Amino acid sequence: MKVLIVEDALPLATVYGHQLSRAGLDTLHVETGTEALERLRKGGISVVLLDLQLPDMSGMDVLAAIREEQLPVTVVVVTSSGSIKTAVDAMQAGAYDFIVKPVAEERLVTTTRNALERETLTEVVEEVRKPAAGKLQHGFVGSSLPMTAVYKMIESVSRSNASVFITGESGTGKEVCAEAIHRSSPRAKKPFVPLNCAAIPKDLIESEIFGHIKGAFTGATSDRDGAAARADGGTLFLDEICELELGLQAKLLRFLQSGTVQKVGSDALKKVDVRIVCATNRDPLGEVEAGRFREDLFYRLHVLPIGLPPLRSRGADVLELAKHFLTQFAGEEGKAFEGFSVEAEEALLSHSWPGNVREMQNTIRNLVVLNEGPFVEADMLTTLQGRAPVPRTQVEAVPIQSAAAQIAPGERGTAVAAGAWPAITVTLGQPFEQLERQIIEATIDACGGSLPKTARTLQVSPSTLYRKKEIWAEQDEDAISGDDLASESA
């Protein structure tokens, strides 16, 4: 990770380079804005120390070009001008920090290291969220952090042949996840065979898995391959695996250990190459402790676990899913729906979604069939009425408080309705992220806690606000944990 010093005064550039090198940082030096942009476009630069007074162009022009071309660097402005207007302009143009000449060595090194850490964090976050760039990911809709982790896990486990154990509440998309693993794996051109263990009568489940020969039982009028044989070379998905009886669990374990299937009523063994993906909406370890699920089978299957989050913990994914299904079902039904009102979005976000994505599908289809567009109003969401909301996830439940916003608790939300936005006070010289957080949190307070209203006010996506809240909550938790550790060590 390199630091690019953009400074036309060679003595100053030499001092900066010497001080940063002494701190263990790798530096490069250019004298003009043109040279800086040419070097940045080649890549390999993490932080730029940018003088605003350059011989060929203004440092503000360099900042504008970095922002327009979305060059992946963090900029620290170094200038002899200490005016507030210059600081504000630089921050608005995308600068991370602002320091005034003459610069103390400690301040220079500390600020540069902070900028490097910020750039590293940005790269990590972008890498984690990279799968969420599109609308549909592995058949899922949503770009929240919990789902991004699921996408990453799917990509990782798909390359293996080991068994996958998917857990999650009903309606969270366990079969979608299993199909995604299969489609992303080297077995994608072979069969994907799903089998719901809870939907098949207990006296037929063994035949469904392993097959049977003619005359094996009443009604067996011909030989029939089971799901395991049909999935040869591909993937066998056993949904609701915890519903299997203990006797059949033993036969399934033997199949997993030997890789052979034995049809009901036959002595012959057949070798098959099958990858097992299973799922349950129960707590599998709890089932083991209760004696309803074999411990040896559990550990045989529970090699690569994936936990699907409930919809209520996925933040702005609720709105993404709602809009996705609205477009889909409106097209199918020939209706002219364009979107949701603010009140309808509030109703969707406040609902607990006990049925998860499946409930969301039914809710949107219901309102599309029974109503006309162009916008979905709150009173159209009849299937949500009468259900009390439940607490959302810890990240979503973090209270939003801004010390800078001068809004009394009883006045929150009223200022916007009256058309009078409250004033806030911010202190310049802070990192841009802190200023941004103060403004966003104050706006949320002024909007009565409504993220859709805040998003419309700030002209950003609601999902952007949800992601920022998640990141801030994690940062606050880390800070609290660090304080606790410091107190214990003291």
Disulfide bonds with the S-S distance in Angstrom:
none
